[in-house]
Amino acid sequence: MIEICQAELEDAKELLAIYAPYVEETAITFEYEVPSLDDFRERMREIMRFYPYLVAKRDGAIIGYAYASAFHERAAYQWSAEVTIYLAKAARGQGLGRKLYQELETYLKQMGVLNLNACIASTSKEDAHLTNASQKFHEALGYHLVGCFHKTGYKFERWYDMIWMEKALGEHTTPPKALRSFHEILGEENDFRRL
């Protein structure tokens, strides 16, 4: 059984172990160096102040995570969020990514987020470091391509493109409803869901 729950800062070591191969072996992230545990934990802390940060567990072990973060710091962008997901290699291709994103979207919709944005490394010629599986995954979940920045990231002695994809979560009313934090929608309740 898969359990999806809120991440805790104590999970940072397990999450970093999932993320590290993406840095070292792929162009999925344009980072060159695996962040330190302290830096990674600080990234988590910053995101968790307002947005959901979810982990998927199987038999108590974390096998994937997904979170939302601010799309841009300016106030007018507050109804848009950037979404991110990473799965352990052994957990890919089992529908876990879909479940994590569906849970994330449920929370974001309750918060009042209207636009989901995904920044994805892309390539015209797939190689050992990058396929376009992430784009296909997002397309299957209703995301649409809205832009491509050509030869934006240089890694593994190759130039890669970066694309933006988006998905609308709700109606764009005028004025929009006030945005609420993840913590506001949870209240004091610790929400755990089993799928």
N, C-alpha and C positions, 0 to 999 in steps of 0.2 A: 504494500500500500504506500502511496505517495502522500506525504503531509506537506502542506504549504503553510508557512507561518512567517511572522515578522522576523527579520534578521535582528540579531543582537550584536553589540560590539565584540563580544566574546567569540563570535563566528568568524572574525576577520582572518584568522590563520587558515581556516578551511576554504574560505572564499578566495583568498590570495593563491592558494594551491590550485584552485580551478582556473584562475585568471593567468597565472604565470606561463603556462604553455602557449596561450594565445599571444603573449608578448614575445616569447623566445622562438616560437616555431611558425607563427602566422603573420600575415599583414592585416588581419581582422582588426587589430588595434595598431595604431601608428606609434605606440610607445616603443622605445628601443630597450629600455631597462625595466625590469620588474621592480615596482615600487617596494620600499621597505614596509614591514608590517605596521610600523607607526604611521607612515604616510597613508597607507591603505585604510587603516582604522580611522584616520582623520577625514579622509574622503567620505567614508561611511557616515561618520558623525555629522558632517555638514549636510549630506543628503537627507539623513533621517530627521533633521530638525523640522522638516516640513513635508517631505514626500514619503511614499511607501517604499520600503526596501524589503523584498521578500526572498525567502530561501525555500527550496524544495528538498525534502529529506526522504530517504528510503532507509528503513531500519535504523533510524537515528543519525545516519550519515548524510551530510549535505552533498547533493549531486548537481545543484544548479542554483542560480539566483537571478533576480530581475529587479530593476528599480527605475524610478522616474527621477528626473532632476529638472532644474529650471532650464527652459529653452534659451532664455536670455535674461539678463539682470534688469532691464528696463521694465517699469511698471506695466506698460501697455501689453507686454508679452505674457502676463501672468496666467492667462487661460490656455497657454501652450506649455507642454512638457516634453522633454526628450526622454525616450525610453531606451533601456539597455538590458541585454540579457546575455548570460554566459552559462554554458552547461559543461559538466565534466564530459570528457571524451566518450566514456562508456555509457553516458546517459542520452546521447544524441540519437535522433531518429525514432524516438519512442512516444512522441506526443507530449513530452514534458514541457517543451518550450511553449506550445500552445496553451497548456494549462496554466503555466506561470503568467503568461501575458494576459489571459482571460481574467485571472484573479487581480492582476495589476490594473487592468482596465476598469474592473468593477469599482475598485477604490478610487481611481482617478475620476471616474464619472460622478461618484458621490461627492467628491471634493469640488466639483464644478469645472474641472479641466475639460476643454472643448477640442483641443488639437493635440494629437500625439505626433511627435516628430522623431524619426530614426535616422541617425547619421551612420552610413554604412560604407565600408571600403568596397571598391568595385574594380573589375578588370575586364578588358576586352578579350584577354587571353588568359584563361585559367591556368594556374600552375600549382606547385606543391605547397605554396604559402597562402594562396587565396583562390577560392572558387566563388561563385556568385550565389551560394546556398542561402546566405542571409537575405539577399534581395528576394529570392523565391519564397523563403519562409514568410517574410513580411507581406508579400503579395498575397499569399494564401490566407493571411489574416485580415485582408482588406486595406492594406496600405497601398498608396499610389506614388509613383515616382514624380517628384516635383522639380528636381534639379540635379545636374551633374557638374562637378568641378574636376576638370581634366588634369591628370598628372599632378595631383595635389600632395601625395605622400610618397616619400622615397624610402624604401626599406628592402633589404635583401638584394641590393644592387638593381632594383627595378622601380619604375614609377607606377603608382597606382592612382586610380580615380577615387573620388569620394562622392557618393550620392546622398541626397536627402529624400526620404519618403515620408508621407503623412497619412494620417487617418483622422477623420472627424468623429468625435464621441457624442456630440450633442448639437442642439440648435443654437445658432449664434443670434441671440436676442439682443435688443438694444433698449436699455443697457443690459449688459450681461449680469447674471446672478453673481453675488460675492463669492470669491474663492475661499474655501475652508482648508485648513491643514489636515493632513492625515490623522493627526492626533485628535482633532476636533471630531472627526467622523467616528473615531473609535471610542471616544470618551475615555473612561477609566478601564474599559473592558479590554482584556487581552484576547484578541481574536485568533483562533487557530481553526483552520479548515482542513478537512481530510477529503481527498478525492478518490 
